[in-house]
Amino acid sequence: MVVGTAQAVFRLEWAHSLKEKRMTAKSLIERTQHKFRVAVAEVDTQEVHQTLTIGIACVSNEGRHAEAVLASVQQFLESSTEAELIFWETELIYS
Protein backbone atom coordinates (compact mmCIF):
# COMPACT_ATOMS: atom_id res chain seq x y z
CA MET A 1 0.00 0.00 0.00
CA VAL A 2 1.20 3.52 -0.83
CA VAL A 3 -0.22 6.71 0.60
CA GLY A 4 0.55 9.80 -1.46
CA THR A 5 0.32 13.14 0.29
CA ALA A 6 0.73 16.70 -0.90
CA GLN A 7 0.65 20.13 0.64
CA ALA A 8 -0.33 23.11 -1.48
CA VAL A 9 -0.03 26.73 -0.41
CA PHE A 10 -1.82 29.45 -2.38
CA ARG A 11 -1.57 33.23 -2.25
CA LEU A 12 -4.95 34.95 -2.55
CA GLU A 13 -3.92 38.58 -3.02
CA TRP A 14 -7.47 39.66 -3.88
CA ALA A 15 -9.04 38.18 -0.71
CA HIS A 16 -9.86 40.91 1.80
CA SER A 17 -11.66 38.75 4.35
CA LEU A 18 -11.79 35.22 5.70
CA LYS A 19 -15.24 34.90 4.13
CA GLU A 20 -13.79 35.45 0.64
CA LYS A 21 -10.99 32.99 1.36
CA ARG A 22 -13.35 30.31 2.68
CA MET A 23 -15.63 30.59 -0.35
CA THR A 24 -12.62 29.99 -2.60
CA ALA A 25 -11.32 27.17 -0.41
CA LYS A 26 -14.66 25.38 -0.24
CA SER A 27 -15.14 25.49 -3.99
CA LEU A 28 -11.60 24.36 -4.76
CA ILE A 29 -11.69 21.53 -2.22
CA GLU A 30 -15.07 20.22 -3.39
CA ARG A 31 -14.14 20.30 -7.08
CA THR A 32 -10.84 18.53 -6.41
CA GLN A 33 -12.49 15.82 -4.29
CA HIS A 34 -15.16 15.25 -6.91
CA LYS A 35 -12.80 15.10 -9.87
CA PHE A 36 -10.03 12.94 -8.37
CA ARG A 37 -11.67 11.05 -5.47
CA VAL A 38 -8.89 12.14 -3.10
CA ALA A 39 -9.05 13.45 0.45
CA VAL A 40 -8.63 17.22 0.58
CA ALA A 41 -8.80 19.60 3.54
CA GLU A 42 -7.61 23.01 4.65
CA VAL A 43 -4.77 22.13 6.99
CA ASP A 44 -3.05 25.35 8.04
CA THR A 45 -3.24 29.16 7.93
CA GLN A 46 -6.99 29.09 8.62
CA GLU A 47 -6.97 32.59 10.09
CA VAL A 48 -4.77 34.22 7.41
CA HIS A 49 -7.10 35.64 4.78
CA GLN A 50 -4.58 35.82 1.91
CA THR A 51 -2.99 32.38 2.35
CA LEU A 52 -4.70 29.04 1.75
CA THR A 53 -2.98 25.81 2.73
CA ILE A 54 -4.58 22.52 1.75
CA GLY A 55 -3.53 18.92 2.18
CA ILE A 56 -4.27 16.16 -0.30
CA ALA A 57 -4.05 12.40 0.23
CA CYS A 58 -4.58 9.37 -1.97
CA VAL A 59 -4.13 5.63 -1.47
CA SER A 60 -2.80 3.34 -4.17
CA ASN A 61 -1.10 0.02 -4.70
CA GLU A 62 1.79 1.58 -6.67
CA GLY A 63 3.98 4.60 -6.03
CA ARG A 64 3.90 5.61 -9.70
CA HIS A 65 0.12 5.75 -9.66
CA ALA A 66 0.06 7.88 -6.50
CA GLU A 67 2.64 10.25 -8.02
CA ALA A 68 0.58 10.52 -11.22
CA VAL A 69 -2.61 11.29 -9.30
CA LEU A 70 -0.89 14.00 -7.25
CA ALA A 71 0.68 15.51 -10.38
CA SER A 72 -2.77 15.66 -12.01
CA VAL A 73 -4.20 17.29 -8.89
CA GLN A 74 -1.41 19.89 -8.96
CA GLN A 75 -2.15 20.77 -12.59
CA PHE A 76 -5.87 20.98 -11.84
CA LEU A 77 -5.34 23.23 -8.83
CA GLU A 78 -3.08 25.59 -10.75
CA SER A 79 -5.58 25.95 -13.59
CA SER A 80 -8.76 26.08 -11.49
CA THR A 81 -8.32 29.21 -9.42
CA GLU A 82 -7.13 32.78 -9.63
CA ALA A 83 -4.98 32.12 -6.56
CA GLU A 84 -1.26 31.68 -7.13
CA LEU A 85 0.25 28.31 -6.13
CA ILE A 86 3.39 29.33 -4.22
CA PHE A 87 4.39 25.99 -2.65
CA TRP A 88 3.84 22.33 -3.54
CA GLU A 89 5.36 19.38 -1.72
CA THR A 90 4.60 15.67 -2.08
CA GLU A 91 5.53 12.60 -0.09
CA LEU A 92 4.93 8.92 -0.63
CA ILE A 93 4.52 6.65 2.39
CA TYR A 94 4.99 2.92 1.81
CA SER A 95 3.67 0.24 4.16
SVG drawing of the C-alpha trace seen along z (x, -y; Angstrom):
<svg xmlns="http://www.w3.org/2000/svg" viewBox="-18 -43 26 45">
<polyline fill="none" stroke="black" stroke-width="0.4" points="0.0,0.0 1.2,-3.5 -0.2,-6.7 0.5,-9.8 0.3,-13.1 0.7,-16.7 0.6,-20.1 -0.3,-23.1 0.0,-26.7 -1.8,-29.4 -1.6,-33.2 -5.0,-34.9 -3.9,-38.6 -7.5,-39.7 -9.0,-38.2 -9.9,-40.9 -11.7,-38.8 -11.8,-35.2 -15.2,-34.9 -13.8,-35.4 -11.0,-33.0 -13.4,-30.3 -15.6,-30.6 -12.6,-30.0 -11.3,-27.2 -14.7,-25.4 -15.1,-25.5 -11.6,-24.4 -11.7,-21.5 -15.1,-20.2 -14.1,-20.3 -10.8,-18.5 -12.5,-15.8 -15.2,-15.2 -12.8,-15.1 -10.0,-12.9 -11.7,-11.0 -8.9,-12.1 -9.1,-13.4 -8.6,-17.2 -8.8,-19.6 -7.6,-23.0 -4.8,-22.1 -3.0,-25.4 -3.2,-29.2 -7.0,-29.1 -7.0,-32.6 -4.8,-34.2 -7.1,-35.6 -4.6,-35.8 -3.0,-32.4 -4.7,-29.0 -3.0,-25.8 -4.6,-22.5 -3.5,-18.9 -4.3,-16.2 -4.0,-12.4 -4.6,-9.4 -4.1,-5.6 -2.8,-3.3 -1.1,0.0 1.8,-1.6 4.0,-4.6 3.9,-5.6 0.1,-5.8 0.1,-7.9 2.6,-10.3 0.6,-10.5 -2.6,-11.3 -0.9,-14.0 0.7,-15.5 -2.8,-15.7 -4.2,-17.3 -1.4,-19.9 -2.2,-20.8 -5.9,-21.0 -5.3,-23.2 -3.1,-25.6 -5.6,-26.0 -8.8,-26.1 -8.3,-29.2 -7.1,-32.8 -5.0,-32.1 -1.3,-31.7 0.2,-28.3 3.4,-29.3 4.4,-26.0 3.8,-22.3 5.4,-19.4 4.6,-15.7 5.5,-12.6 4.9,-8.9 4.5,-6.6 5.0,-2.9 3.7,-0.2"/>
</svg>
